[in-house]
């Protein structure tokens, strides 16, 4: 493992983890009485519920290596997380979208130094699964316009010709479709509606937004609420972080000439094929996802969830701890932990290099 490429904060965390592992091995699995880590303190984060499974795994790994550290993460949703960070009630935020240009220009990030920019790190990459509950059906092939029509309410029955046309041989019932959407301000919703508007603009005429744009269907709080509503309903369909799809039916999406099911590999492919947002400060690694890509093997309904921190904090108390935790998340170990526990797509080495440089710049 090349620790140098992770930067100093990651080295602290990873070295401590290796020290713990070595001691446990030498003592027949008994945890050491003392840790090599000198880090201590408490970090508070809040935001994207899509990150929750990954955050719990990251926190467990980091606190094991750094036993004098406690990290609290409230999966309150992306909108709530950004607001909490703006108000200075958290040290970092998780968000399924980056801050917009006008939001950054408005400033007011309470924990940041005056005139400080922010650091936005794309450290959780995951497909958004279109999930459904239809007896006897495990997968469906759907065109973008069909998905948009279902959620817009213009396709109302499961045996609609638009669904049947791409699912020959599948028995589709004469049953009403119940679309389920998030009731809270959600980055997952913003990513999903952004895809619908880009891939099917003639059908989905609403602006991308974290708040569902119209009344209708069924609303549910958070990722878990949507999954529960789809699971407990009949003829229901929704959208959620793919790690939460479980045994529900899922949609393969038409991309170019093929139908592509979700996978971490397909999600990583769309990120690699997309540019960074122009005009951002150094350390702000917001990505402009190419939702209309026709490249083979690309799954376009993907969220890139960010870890957001100050470029410069007004108080230095937790700067070292913030950098160490973000460094651990960005490391190969941290990304593999998230992939194992949350089904996310590990970032590439090329992206990691940029992320580590951004973390190193935090002060």
C-alpha positions as CSV (number, residue, x, y, z in Angstrom):
1,X,0.0,0.0,0.0
2,X,1.4,3.4,-1.0
3,X,0.4,5.5,2.0
4,X,2.1,8.7,0.6
5,X,-0.5,9.2,-2.1
6,X,-3.2,9.4,0.6
7,X,-1.7,12.5,2.2
8,X,-0.8,13.0,5.9
9,X,-4.3,12.7,7.4
10,X,-5.0,9.4,5.8
11,X,-1.7,8.1,6.8
12,X,-2.5,8.8,10.4
13,X,-5.7,6.8,10.3
14,X,-4.5,4.0,8.1
15,X,-1.2,3.6,10.1
16,X,-3.3,3.4,13.3
17,X,-5.5,0.8,11.8
18,X,-2.5,-1.2,10.8
19,X,-1.0,-0.9,14.2
20,X,-4.2,-2.2,15.8
21,X,-4.4,-5.1,13.3
22,X,-0.8,-6.0,14.0
23,X,-1.3,-6.0,17.8
24,X,-4.5,-8.0,17.6
25,X,-2.7,-10.6,15.4
26,X,0.2,-10.8,17.9
27,X,-2.1,-11.3,20.9
28,X,-4.4,-13.9,19.4
29,X,-7.2,-11.4,18.5
30,X,-7.1,-9.5,21.7
31,X,-7.5,-5.7,21.2
32,X,-4.5,-3.7,22.4
33,X,-4.7,-1.6,25.5
34,X,-3.2,1.4,23.9
35,X,-3.7,2.8,20.3
36,X,-0.9,4.3,18.2
37,X,-3.3,7.1,17.3
38,X,-2.9,10.5,18.9
39,X,-6.2,11.9,17.5
40,X,-9.0,12.8,19.9
41,X,-12.2,14.8,19.8
42,X,-15.7,14.7,18.4
43,X,-16.9,15.4,14.8
44,X,-20.5,16.1,13.9
45,X,-21.8,15.5,10.4
46,X,-25.3,15.5,8.9
47,X,-26.9,15.0,5.6
48,X,-27.6,12.5,2.9
49,X,-29.4,9.4,4.0
50,X,-28.0,7.6,1.0
51,X,-24.6,7.7,2.7
52,X,-25.9,6.2,6.0
53,X,-24.7,2.6,5.5
54,X,-21.3,3.9,4.3
55,X,-21.0,6.4,7.1
56,X,-21.7,3.8,9.7
57,X,-18.9,1.6,8.2
58,X,-16.5,4.5,7.9
59,X,-17.2,5.6,11.5
60,X,-16.7,2.1,12.8
61,X,-13.4,1.7,11.0
62,X,-12.1,5.1,11.9
63,X,-13.1,4.9,15.5
64,X,-11.5,1.5,15.8
65,X,-8.2,2.9,14.6
66,X,-8.7,6.1,16.7
67,X,-10.4,5.1,20.0
68,X,-10.3,8.6,21.4
69,X,-12.4,10.0,18.6
70,X,-16.2,10.0,18.3
71,X,-18.0,10.8,15.1
72,X,-21.8,11.4,14.9
73,X,-23.6,11.4,11.6
74,X,-27.3,12.3,11.3
75,X,-28.8,10.9,8.0
76,X,-31.4,13.7,8.0
77,X,-31.3,14.2,4.2
78,X,-29.2,16.2,1.8
79,X,-31.2,19.4,2.2
80,X,-31.1,19.3,5.9
81,X,-27.4,18.5,5.9
82,X,-26.5,21.5,3.8
83,X,-28.6,23.7,6.0
84,X,-27.0,22.3,9.1
85,X,-23.6,22.9,7.7
86,X,-24.5,26.5,6.6
87,X,-25.7,27.2,10.1
88,X,-22.5,25.9,11.6
89,X,-24.1,23.1,13.6
90,X,-22.0,20.4,11.9
91,X,-18.3,20.1,11.0
92,X,-19.0,18.5,7.7
93,X,-22.0,17.7,5.5
94,X,-23.1,14.8,3.3
95,X,-25.1,15.8,0.2
96,X,-26.3,14.0,-2.9
97,X,-25.7,17.2,-4.8
98,X,-23.0,19.9,-4.7
99,X,-23.9,23.4,-3.6
100,X,-25.0,25.5,-6.5
101,X,-23.1,28.5,-7.8
102,X,-25.5,31.0,-6.3
103,X,-25.6,29.2,-3.0
104,X,-21.8,29.4,-2.8
105,X,-21.8,33.0,-3.8
106,X,-24.2,33.9,-1.1
107,X,-21.8,32.5,1.5
108,X,-22.8,32.4,5.1
109,X,-21.0,29.2,6.0
110,X,-20.9,29.7,9.8
111,X,-18.0,27.4,10.6
112,X,-15.8,28.7,7.8
113,X,-13.4,31.6,7.9
114,X,-14.6,34.8,6.3
115,X,-14.3,34.7,2.5
116,X,-13.4,31.0,2.7
117,X,-14.5,28.7,-0.1
118,X,-15.7,25.2,0.5
119,X,-14.3,21.8,-0.3
120,X,-16.7,19.3,-2.0
121,X,-15.4,15.8,-2.4
122,X,-17.2,13.1,-4.5
123,X,-16.6,10.2,-2.2
124,X,-19.8,8.2,-2.4
125,X,-20.7,7.1,-5.9
126,X,-23.8,4.9,-6.2
127,X,-26.4,4.0,-8.8
128,X,-30.0,5.1,-8.0
129,X,-32.1,2.0,-8.5
130,X,-35.7,2.3,-9.9
131,X,-37.4,-0.2,-7.6
132,X,-40.8,-1.8,-8.0
133,X,-43.1,-4.3,-6.3
134,X,-44.9,-6.4,-8.9
135,X,-45.8,-10.0,-8.1
136,X,-43.8,-12.4,-10.2
137,X,-41.6,-9.8,-11.9
138,X,-38.0,-9.3,-10.9
139,X,-36.7,-7.1,-13.7
140,X,-38.1,-4.8,-16.4
141,X,-36.4,-3.1,-19.3
142,X,-37.6,0.5,-19.6
143,X,-36.9,3.4,-22.0
144,X,-36.2,6.8,-20.4
145,X,-39.4,8.2,-21.7
146,X,-41.3,5.3,-20.1
147,X,-39.7,5.9,-16.7
148,X,-40.5,9.6,-17.0
149,X,-44.1,8.9,-18.0
150,X,-44.6,6.6,-15.0
151,X,-43.4,9.2,-12.5
152,X,-45.2,12.0,-14.3
153,X,-48.4,10.1,-14.1
154,X,-49.1,9.8,-17.8
155,X,-48.4,6.0,-17.8
156,X,-50.9,4.7,-15.2
157,X,-51.2,1.0,-15.7
158,X,-48.6,-1.8,-15.6
159,X,-49.8,-3.3,-18.8
160,X,-49.4,0.0,-20.7
161,X,-48.1,-0.6,-24.3
162,X,-45.0,1.5,-23.6
163,X,-44.0,-1.0,-20.8
164,X,-45.1,-4.1,-22.8
165,X,-43.1,-3.0,-25.9
166,X,-39.8,-3.5,-24.2
167,X,-40.7,-6.5,-22.0
168,X,-41.9,-9.2,-24.4
169,X,-42.9,-12.4,-22.6
170,X,-43.4,-10.7,-19.3
171,X,-46.9,-11.0,-17.8
172,X,-47.9,-7.5,-17.0
173,X,-51.2,-7.1,-14.9
174,X,-54.0,-4.6,-15.5
175,X,-53.0,-2.9,-12.3
176,X,-52.6,0.7,-11.3
177,X,-49.1,2.0,-10.9
178,X,-48.4,3.8,-7.6
179,X,-45.3,6.0,-8.0
180,X,-43.5,6.7,-4.7
181,X,-41.3,9.8,-4.2
182,X,-39.4,11.4,-1.4
183,X,-41.3,13.8,0.8
184,X,-38.2,15.6,2.1
185,X,-35.7,17.8,0.3
186,X,-33.4,15.1,-1.2
187,X,-30.3,15.0,-3.3
188,X,-31.5,11.6,-4.5
189,X,-34.6,13.3,-5.9
190,X,-32.6,16.0,-7.5
191,X,-30.3,13.5,-9.2
192,X,-33.3,11.4,-10.3
193,X,-35.3,14.4,-11.7
194,X,-32.2,15.7,-13.4
195,X,-31.9,12.4,-15.2
196,X,-35.6,12.4,-16.2
197,X,-35.3,16.0,-17.6
198,X,-32.1,15.2,-19.5
199,X,-33.0,11.8,-20.9
200,X,-36.8,12.4,-21.6
201,X,-37.3,16.2,-21.9
202,X,-40.5,15.9,-23.9
203,X,-42.1,13.9,-21.1
204,X,-40.5,15.3,-18.0
205,X,-40.9,19.0,-18.2
206,X,-40.0,19.9,-14.6
207,X,-36.7,21.4,-13.4
208,X,-34.4,19.2,-11.5
209,X,-35.0,19.8,-7.8
210,X,-34.5,18.1,-4.5
211,X,-38.2,18.7,-3.7
212,X,-40.7,16.6,-5.7
213,X,-42.3,19.1,-8.2
214,X,-45.9,18.2,-8.0
215,X,-48.6,16.5,-5.9
216,X,-49.6,13.0,-6.8
217,X,-48.5,9.5,-6.1
218,X,-47.3,8.6,-2.6
219,X,-44.7,10.6,-0.6
220,X,-42.3,9.0,1.9
221,X,-39.6,10.3,4.2
222,X,-36.0,9.4,3.4
223,X,-34.5,6.5,1.6
224,X,-35.9,4.0,4.1
225,X,-39.4,5.5,3.8
226,X,-39.4,5.1,0.0
227,X,-38.1,1.5,0.3
228,X,-40.7,0.6,2.9
229,X,-43.6,2.2,0.9
230,X,-42.6,0.2,-2.2
231,X,-42.1,-3.0,-0.3
232,X,-45.4,-2.8,1.5
233,X,-47.4,-1.7,-1.5
234,X,-48.8,-3.4,-4.5
235,X,-47.9,-2.2,-8.0
236,X,-45.6,0.4,-6.4
237,X,-42.5,1.9,-8.0
238,X,-39.9,4.3,-6.6
239,X,-36.3,5.3,-6.7
240,X,-33.6,4.8,-4.0
241,X,-29.9,4.3,-3.5
242,X,-29.2,0.9,-5.0
243,X,-27.7,-0.4,-1.8
244,X,-31.3,-0.5,-0.4
245,X,-32.9,-2.3,-3.3
246,X,-32.9,-5.6,-1.5
247,X,-35.3,-8.2,-3.0
248,X,-37.4,-5.6,-4.8
249,X,-37.7,-5.6,-8.6
250,X,-35.4,-3.3,-10.4
251,X,-35.3,-1.6,-13.8
252,X,-32.6,-1.9,-16.5
253,X,-32.4,1.5,-18.3
254,X,-32.1,2.0,-22.1
255,X,-28.7,3.5,-22.9
256,X,-27.9,3.7,-26.6
257,X,-28.9,0.4,-28.0
258,X,-28.9,-1.7,-24.8
259,X,-30.7,-2.0,-21.5
260,X,-28.2,-1.5,-18.7
261,X,-29.0,-2.8,-15.1
262,X,-27.5,-0.8,-12.2
263,X,-24.1,-1.9,-10.8
264,X,-21.2,-0.2,-9.1
265,X,-19.1,-0.6,-12.2
266,X,-21.7,1.1,-14.4
267,X,-22.0,3.9,-11.9
268,X,-18.3,4.4,-11.9
269,X,-18.2,4.5,-15.7
270,X,-20.6,7.5,-15.9
271,X,-18.5,9.4,-13.4
272,X,-15.3,8.8,-15.3
273,X,-17.1,10.0,-18.5
274,X,-18.3,13.2,-17.0
275,X,-16.4,16.6,-16.5
276,X,-16.0,18.7,-13.4
277,X,-18.3,21.8,-13.0
278,X,-16.5,24.8,-14.5
279,X,-15.6,27.9,-12.6
280,X,-15.3,26.3,-9.1
281,X,-12.5,27.0,-6.7
282,X,-9.6,24.7,-6.1
283,X,-10.8,21.9,-3.9
284,X,-14.4,22.1,-5.1
285,X,-14.7,18.9,-7.1
286,X,-18.3,19.1,-8.2
287,X,-19.0,16.8,-11.2
288,X,-21.3,17.6,-14.1
289,X,-22.8,14.2,-14.8
290,X,-23.5,13.3,-18.5
291,X,-27.0,11.9,-18.1
292,X,-27.4,11.3,-21.9
293,X,-24.3,9.3,-22.5
294,X,-24.7,6.5,-25.0
295,X,-21.4,4.7,-24.1
296,X,-21.7,1.0,-23.6
297,X,-22.0,-0.2,-20.0
298,X,-22.9,3.2,-18.6
299,X,-25.7,3.5,-16.0
300,X,-26.9,7.1,-16.1
301,X,-29.2,7.2,-13.0
302,X,-26.4,7.7,-10.5
303,X,-25.8,9.9,-7.6
304,X,-22.5,11.4,-6.7
305,X,-22.7,12.1,-3.0
306,X,-20.3,14.6,-1.6
307,X,-18.5,15.2,1.7
308,X,-18.4,18.9,2.2
309,X,-16.1,20.9,4.5
310,X,-14.7,24.4,4.8
311,X,-11.6,25.2,2.8
312,X,-10.6,27.2,5.9
313,X,-12.3,26.9,9.3
314,X,-12.8,29.9,11.5
315,X,-11.6,27.9,14.5
316,X,-8.8,25.3,14.2
317,X,-10.0,22.9,16.9
318,X,-11.2,20.1,14.6
319,X,-9.2,20.8,11.4
320,X,-6.8,17.9,11.9
321,X,-9.7,15.5,12.8
322,X,-11.7,16.6,9.7
323,X,-8.7,16.0,7.4
324,X,-8.0,12.7,9.0
325,X,-11.5,11.4,8.7
326,X,-11.9,12.6,5.1
327,X,-8.5,11.1,4.3
328,X,-9.7,7.8,5.6
329,X,-12.9,7.9,3.5
330,X,-10.9,8.7,0.4
331,X,-8.3,6.0,0.9
332,X,-8.5,2.6,-0.8
333,X,-9.4,1.1,2.5
334,X,-12.2,3.5,3.1
335,X,-13.7,3.2,-0.4
336,X,-13.5,-0.6,-0.1
337,X,-15.3,-0.6,3.3
338,X,-18.1,1.5,1.7
339,X,-18.3,-0.8,-1.3
340,X,-18.6,-3.9,1.0
341,X,-21.2,-2.4,3.3
342,X,-23.2,-0.1,1.0
343,X,-22.6,-1.4,-2.5
344,X,-21.1,1.9,-3.7
345,X,-18.5,2.3,-6.5
346,X,-14.9,3.0,-5.3
347,X,-13.5,6.1,-6.8
348,X,-10.6,5.7,-9.3
349,X,-7.0,6.4,-8.5
350,X,-7.1,9.5,-10.8
351,X,-10.0,11.0,-8.9
352,X,-8.4,10.0,-5.6
353,X,-5.3,12.1,-6.4
354,X,-7.5,15.2,-6.9
355,X,-9.5,14.5,-3.7
356,X,-6.4,14.0,-1.6
357,X,-5.0,17.3,-2.8
358,X,-8.2,19.0,-1.9
359,X,-8.1,17.5,1.6
360,X,-4.5,18.5,2.1
361,X,-5.5,22.1,1.3
362,X,-8.0,22.3,4.3
363,X,-6.8,24.6,7.1
